[in-house]
């Protein structure tokens, strides 16, 4: 069965999101609503009936397509129910359109890619009860949590995005 290269308007959102959620490596970054927000021109590689999917975040510079890791998206790569072998992943990657002059993607930690640069990544598994996870916190983290609790620190939902946008503009926008 061939790998299909689909434009955004050809992607079935329900099948796509189901594939991401049921993947052995589910990430919010792969969901359609997230990709729409960070890379409105994204395309995809799809094998079979969404058995293996891979978003291609497209960015156009002076009319030239490039596949680049979007801001606020730590990692992407292929999503499937089972971990892909290096051979299967290599076959998938050969289907990336050659019309894009540059490809720079950060794959998820489980991806086996020969010659790929590995970056340190710290992942906290949340599959255990909180008390069990907390036992493994270092002393500094425990101290910071205690201080936050003593100062009535709390997380609040808000629709006001101005503070985070201003922070981003101050520290990252120039880059």
N, C-alpha and C positions, 0 to 999 in steps of 0.2 A: 504494500500500500504506500503510495507516495505521500510525501510531506507537502502540504498546501501552504502557500504564502497568501495570507488574507489581509486585506485593507480593514480598517476599523469598522466600516459600515457592513462588512461581510461576516463579522464575528457574532455568534449567538451568545449574548451575555449570560443567559442562564446556564448553558453548558460550560462556558468558560469559567464562571465563578464556582460552579460545582466542582470542576476539575481542580481548581486552586485549593478549595476547601478540603477536598478529599486526597490531596497530594501527600506524599510522605514528608514533604517539606513545605507545608502551607505558610504563605507570607501575605500580609495585607498588601504589600507592594504589587502583587500580581493580580489583584482584583480589578475589574474593569473600571469601577468608579475612581479608584486611586490612580490608575494609569491615565484615565481621562483628565484628571486634575494636574498631574505632573508632566504629561507628555501627550497633548491632545492629538498629535498626528501619529500615534503609535499604530504599528501593524503587528502581525504575528505569524509564527509558524505553527501549524496544527497537523498532528499526525492522527489518522483514523478519525473516530468520532470523539475528538477532544480527549483521546487517551494520553497524548503528550502534547503539551502546549508550551510556547515560548514567546513572550512579548518582545517586540522589537521597538524600543523607544526612539522614534525618528525625530530628528531636529534638522531643520533646514537653515543653512547659512548661505546667503547669496544664491538661493535657489538650488543649492546642492544638498542632497540628503546625506545625513550621517546618523549612525546608530550610536547614541551616547547615553550613558547612565544619567537619568534625570536627578535633579536636586531632590533632596528629601526621600531618596530611595536607596537604602543601603545596599540591597542586593536583589538580583532578579535571576534569570536563567530559566532552565526548563522545569516544568512542573509535571509530575506524573505520580501515579499511585505507588510505583516501585522505583527504587533508585536506578538510574540509568548507568549502564556500563560505559567505560571510556569509549568503546567502539560505537555504541548507540548514540552517545552524545556527539561524537565526531561526525556521524552521518547526518544528524540533525543540523549541526553547525554549517555543514556544506550547503545547506539550503538557504542561508542568509543571502538576500539579494545582492548581487554584485554592483547594483546601481548606487549603493551607498559607498562613498569613498573612504569612510572611516568607521570602524566599529570599536567601541570601548565600553565593555559591560563588566559589571561586578557580579559574578555568579554566586549562588548560595554556597554555603560551606561544604555541602555534601558532594558538589560537582567534582567529577574526576576529569581534569583537563590537562593533558600533557603539556608541559612547558609554561603553564599558567603561573602568574605571580600570586602568591598567597599573602593575604593580609591577616593580621591578628583580629580576632573577633571574639567578643565575650558574650556568651548566650546563657541566660539564666533559665533553666527548665522550670516551668510552672506546673509540672505534673504531680507535684507533691503538696501536702498540706503546708500552709504558710509557716506554722510553727517549726516544721522540719526544715524548711528553706532557711528560716531566720537563724537557726543554730549554726549555719555555715557562714554567716556574715562575719566580716572582720570587725575588730574593735572600733575602728573609725566609723564604719557604717552604722553600727549599733549606737554609738555616741551621737551621730547626726540624726538618727531617727528619734532618739530620746529627746534631743533639743527641739526638734520639730514638734514633737508631742507636747512638750512643756510650753511651747510658744503658740499653741493652738493652731499650728500649721494645718491647712486643709486644701484639698484640691476641689476646685469649683469648675463646673462646665460654664462656658460662655460662648456667645456668638461674636464677641468682640475680638477680632484678629489683629487689631492695630498694634498692641504691645509686641507680639511675636514678629510681625512684619518689620517694625522699627528696629528690633534687635537684629534681625537678619540683615537689614540694610546697613546697619552700623558696622557689622563684623564681616559680612560675606559679599555684599553686593558689588564691591569694587573688584573682586576677583572674577 
